[in-house]
Amino acid sequence: MAAAEGKLKVILGYAAGVGKTFRMLEEGQELKSSGRDVVIGYFEPHGRKDTIAKTEGLETIPRRTVEYRDRSFEEMDTAAILARRPEICLVDEFPHTNIPGSPRAKRWEDVLALLAAGIDVITTMNIQHLESLNDHVREISGVQVRETVPDWVLKHADEIVFVDLTPGALLNRLDRGVIYAADKAKRAKENFFKEPTLVALREIALRQTAHEIDVRQASESQAPPSRQEMRRPPVAEHERILIHITDSPSTVGLIRRGRRVADYLRADCFAVSVVPGPGLTGLPPEHREALERHLDFARKLHIDTRILDAEDAAEALAGFARANGVTQIFLAKPPRPAFRLFAAKQQLVMKVIRAARDIQVTVVADRKAARS
C-alpha cells in the first residue's frame, strides 16, 4: 500500500534576512521536543550565528557532491533523505536551481519527491521567486529573478506562513552585518535592499498570503453539493480565461499575467495559438521554436494549451472562446505600427474585439518594451 502524501509547509518572506530559516529551524526544534522524527535536509547558514545555533541537536543529512566543469558543488541529497525516511524534513531555499548532473533540475522538484514518499516538508522561499510575479518584481526592483517556483507548486502547500519584518528593521539588520558580510551587504543595497523596493515586495507578500488564506477558507467552507444540485446544468458564471500565444517575446509576460488573474478568479485557463496549417511544422524554424517555447512555458504553469488550424486568427480565437465558455481573452498589445507586420498585429487586436463582442478582451502592454 502506497504511503500517504506528505504535507508541505512553506515559510514565506519578502527578502533575505527577515527570519524564514530561523523560523523553520525553530519549528523543527519544537517538533523534535514533542517526539517527532525531524531531520535537516538542507540548510544555508550564510554565516548567521543565531540561525546556526538553532540547528543544535537536529540531525542533518549530509549533502551530496556534484562535479560540474571541473568544480565541486554541494546539493541536497534527496536519495539519502528518502532512504532515511524521517517523519519531517526541513529544506531551506525552495526555489534553488540544482547543479547540472543532479537527478532533478530544481529543489522544489526534490521536495515533491519527498512529499510523494510520505515525508512532511517545511521549506522557505521569498515572494519574488513566485513565477507569475516575475515581471512585476522586475518592474519594481529592476532585477530579473532567475530562480522561480510555479504558482501551482505553492498551491500544493497545506500551509503558508508569512514571516514579517518592517523594511526599516530589515535595513537596520543589514547595516549591523546580521544578514550579510559588508561587501555583500553593499551589493544588496544596490539591488533588492532599497527601501521602496522592500516596501513594495512586503506589500505583495502580504497580499499573496491573504489571497492564499481566502482561497483555503473558501474551499473549506464549501459544502458538498446535494443530489439535486449535481443534476442541474453547470452555472455559466464560472470564469474562463484564454491567453493568445504567439512567437512574440512579450508572450511570456502575457502568460504570467493571465495565469495570475486566473488564480485570483479561480478560473480555468487556456493558452491558444493559431497557425495556418496542420500543427507547427509548416512555420519557419525561428517562429516554430518560439511558439513551442511559449506553449511549453504555459504547460509548466499548468495551463491547458491548444493549437488551432485556421487562416483567420481573430475568428478562430472568438469561435474557440464561445465554444469553451471563455469569459476573458488576453492579447498582447502590439508595438506602434511602424512596419506592416506590426500594423497587421494591431489589426488582429481590433478584429478580435469585434469578433468577440460578448466577451471581455484585455490587451496587455509589454512594459519592459515600453521602457526600452
Number of C-alpha atoms within 10 A of each C-alpha: 3 7 10 11 15 20 18 25 20 23 22 24 26 27 22 17 19 22 19 27 29 20 17 23 25 15 15 24 19 12 14 16 11 9 8 14 16 23 25 24 26 22 21 12 15 13 12 16 10 11 21 16 12 18 19 11 10 15 13 17 18 15 17 15 15 15 13 12 6 6 8 11 13 13 18 22 18 21 14 14 20 15 8 11 17 19 14 25 27 23 25 24 17 24 21 19 18 20 18 13 10 17 13 15 14 19 22 23 19 20 24 18 18 25 21 16 16 20 23 21 25 26 27 24 24 24 23 29 21 20 20 25 21 22 22 18 22 14 15 14 20 13 14 13 16 12 15 22 23 17 20 14 15 17 15 13 15 12 16 20 15 21 17 17 16 13 22 12 11 22 21 13 15 22 16 13 15 19 21 20 15 14 9 12 18 14 12 15 14 10 12 21 21 14 15 13 18 21 15 16 24 22 13 18 21 18 12 16 18 14 14 18 15 12 16 14 11 10 10 9 8 8 7 8 9 8 8 7 10 10 9 8 7 9 6 10 8 13 15 20 25 30 27 21 28 23 18 13 14 19 24 21 21 24 28 22 20 25 28 17 15 20 19 12 14 14 17 18 25 27 24 23 25 21 20 14 13 11 14 20 10 12 14 9 11 9 15 17 14 17 21 16 14 22 25 14 15 24 14 13 18 16 22 15 17 15 15 18 16 16 12 13 20 21 17 19 23 23 14 16 21 13 9 13 17 23 21 21 25 20 23 25 17 21 16 10 13 8 9 9 12 14 14 12 17 17 15 18 20 12 17 20 19 15 16 21 11 12 18 14 19 16 15 17 16 19 13 12 10 8 7 5
